[in-house]
Amino acid sequence: MRYNNYINGQWKEPSTGEYSENQNPHNQEEVLGEFPISAAEDVHEAIAAAKKAFPVWKKLSFQQRAFYLQKAADILKTNLQEIGRDLTLEEGKTLAEGIGETQRAISILEYYAAEARQPVGDVIPSANPETFLYTTRVPVGPIGLITPWNFPIAIPVWKIAPALIYGNTVVIKPADITPKSVCHVMKAFDEAGIPAGVINCVFGRGSVVGAEIVEHPDIKAISFTGSNQVGLQIQDRATAKGKKVQLEMGGKNPLIVLADADVNKAVEIAVNGAFRSTGQKCTATSRVIVEAGIYEAFRDRLVERVKGLKVGNPLDDNTFMGPAVSKTQRDSVMAMIETGKKEATLLCGGEAPADEELANGFYVQPTVFENVPVDARIAREEIFGPVIALFKVRSYEEAVEMANDTEYGLSAAICTNNFTLAQRFVDDMDAGIVHVNSETAGAEPQVPFGGCKNSSTGSREQGKTAIEFYTQIKTVYMDRM
């Protein structure tokens, strides 16, 4: 089946007339659809539509805009199983995760629809008794969204929903290897009757479509989730043109396991954080730092548990971990594993599965290393795959020092029954998200999401803090005549 761009309320063929095949990562011979390879001309048309729609859209009340978000959520909910399955087919995460991510997108839309009844300003006492002094917020304008492949419906929606509810119009470029999930979102808004031009989607390569969105003067802000290399390039180019920029990038997330922790529970937390979604999360657990008193017991139980994980077709109910999203991603992970074999001790995994039924897919075994030097590549670089680097430390203080020894600062977790150390951990970690006795991955839509250091640019996504990026404050002095 052939799909098209969504521009100005219509499904439009790309000006190039060219399409690319969307492959199933479980079986690369299965084509899931054909999606546009768009050109700059298509981006310009989408931006023009967003610019034209903006003055009318921003004048609607919050409740009027919320209607379309809630309606789109209802439509996604009606098609939850189908969309979740399509997400699994194109991204490779398990069916339960695909359906769960779709439900998360629905929850995000519902959350921001409810934000239509929340305050957007403050009344502030003036030095002049005759002055009514207050603040309000106004939308930024047409906004460009560039989204990744690892959460192909949740991340687009957590950018789209606040952008729209606060009165902006949108041009989105989804990841070119997981386009179908965003197509479902566009269909939902289209069926909801959202005015033409308010939301536009252009499929294609980042070097063409993404670059045009970043450079075009009528796009007033850019929100990007993806690699540090691309994100920093976008930041340089967009800020040079005076645009607001929001970046969510990499992570090298630590899990600290103290000697008083329940070993079995800590192992489950590590396994879920590192290997769910094939480790393809910016919040995935990458480094597990264990206090010496339980290191051997933890290591042995972890290896036993990892060897028992079911790797296979993500549509099967008993599958724990599906394939990597693409050949390129699989090869990148395998290259880092090969590097790890030279740097550290391989405990398990480290190869493609031997099962012939998986030969046409992009599979990697869940992998654990120990005796990892702190300066090893697998200890410092984001792998974005199912790989744990295991470390032994003598104390809480050494664990925190090691956990913070990274350029990233997205998420961190600790397993402990010591309430005092748990509280210290919250204060001591250089991370935007901290978990106590839960995995590093996972984020609820009603709270801020983002990191520090090289993980984020500072502004947060989701929750009430999203208003900071998607609006500007206007201060009003109102005096009597």
Residue, then its C-alpha position, 0 to 999 in steps of 0.5 A: m500500500r502507498y501512503n502520502n504526505y498530509i498537507n493542508g488537510q489533504w493527502k498529497e503525493p510527493s513532488t518527486g513522485e518517489y517512495s521508499e519501502n517500509q520494512n518489517p525488522h522481524n522479516q526484512e522481506e516483508v514490505l509494510g508500505e511505501f512512503p514518500i521521499s519528499a523534496a524541499e518543495d513539499v516542505h515549503e507547501a506544508i510550512a505555507a499551510a501552517k503559516k496560513a492556518f496559524p492566525v485562525w487557530k491561535k484565536l480559537s479558545f483553548q476549549q475549542r482546540a481541546f475538542y480536536l485533541q480529545k476527538a483524535a484520542d477517541i479515534l486512536k482508542t477505537n483503533l488501539q489494537e490495529i495501531g499497536r500491531d502496526l507499530t510493532l510490525e515497523e519498529g520491532k518492540t513487542l506487541a504488548e509494548g506497541i499497544g502500550e505505547t499507543q495507549r500512552a499517546i492516547s493518554i498524552l492527548e487526553y492530558y493536554a485536552a484537559e490542560a485547556r481549563q488550566p491557568v496560563g498566567d498570573v495576576i501580580p500586584s503593581a506598585n501603582p494602585e491604579t494598574f491591573l498587572y498580569t501575564t498571559r501566554v501566546p503561541v510561538g507560531p508554526i513549529g517544526l517537529i523532528t521525531p525519532w524511530n524508537f517511540p514512533i507514536a508516543i514522542p510525536v504525540w507528546k510534541i504535537a499535543p502541547a504545540l496544538i493546545y497552546g495555539n501553534t500550528v505544526v509541521i512534523k517530519p517523522a523518522d523515515i524508518t517508522p513512518k506508519s505510526v505517525c500516519h495513524v496520528m494524522k488520520a486521527f486528526d483528519e477524521a477529527g476534522i481539524p482545520a486544514g493546515v493546522i497540522n502537516c506531515v512530510f515524510g522523507r529523509g532528514s537531510v532534505v525534509g529536516a534541513e528545510i524545516v530547520e532553515h525555513p524562516d517561517i518555522k519559529a521553533i524546533s523540537f527534536t528528539g534523536s542523536n547528539q550529533v544531529g541535535l547539536q547541528i540543528q541547534d547551531r543552525a536554528t539558533a543562528k536564525g533566532k528560533k527556539v530550540q528544544l533537544e532531547m538526545g542521548g543517555k548512558n543511564p546507570l542503575i546502582v544496586l546497593a548491598d541491602a537490595d533484594v537481589n531478585k527484584a534488582v535483577e528484574i529492574a535491570v533486565n526490564g530497564a536494559f532489554r525491553s524495547t531491545g534497549q532502544k530507549c534513551t532512558a534504557t539502563s546501560r550501566v549497572i553498578v553493584e556494591a561488592g557485598i552482593y556483586e557475585a550473587f547479582r551477577d550470577r542471577l542476572v546472567e541466568r535471567v538474561k540467558g532465559l529471555k525469549v528473543g523472537n517474533p515480537l507478535d508472539d505473546n511469549t517474546f520478551m525482546g524483538p529485533a533491532v529496528s533496522k539493519t543499520q541499527r543492528d550492525s551498529v550495536m553488533a560493532m559496539i559488542e565486538t569492541g566490548k569483547k576486546e575491552a571487557t569480559l563477555l558474560c552472555g549474549g554477544e551474537a545474533p540468535a542462532d534460530e533460523e526463523l529469525a535469520n531474516g530479522f535484525y536480531v541481537q542477543p541480550t548481552v552482559f559484560e563485566n570487568v569493564p574499564v571505566d574508560a572503555r567505549i561500552a562504558r562511555e558511549e551510548i549503544f542504543g541496544p540490549v547491552i549491559a556493562l556491569f561494575k563492582v564498587r565498594s560503597y555508595e559514594e563510589a557508585v554515585e561518583m561512577a554513575n555521574d562520570t558521563e557526559y550524559g544526564l538523562s535518567a538514573a536509578i537506585c535499588t536500596n532499602n536504605f531510605t537515607l541513601a535513597q534521599r541522598f541519591v536524589d540529591d547526588m545524581d546529575a540527572g533530569i530523572v531519578h528512580v528509586n527501586s524502579e527501572t531507569a526507563g519509563a515516563e508518565p505524561q503529566v510530569p516533565f521529561g528531560g535531562c541535563k548535561n549533554s542529554s538535553t538543552g534544558s527545556r522540558e517536555q511533557g507535563k505542565t512545563a511544556i508550556e514554557f517551550y510552546t508559548q511566550i509570556k506577555t506582560v500586560y499593564m492595564d490602567r484606568m482612564 
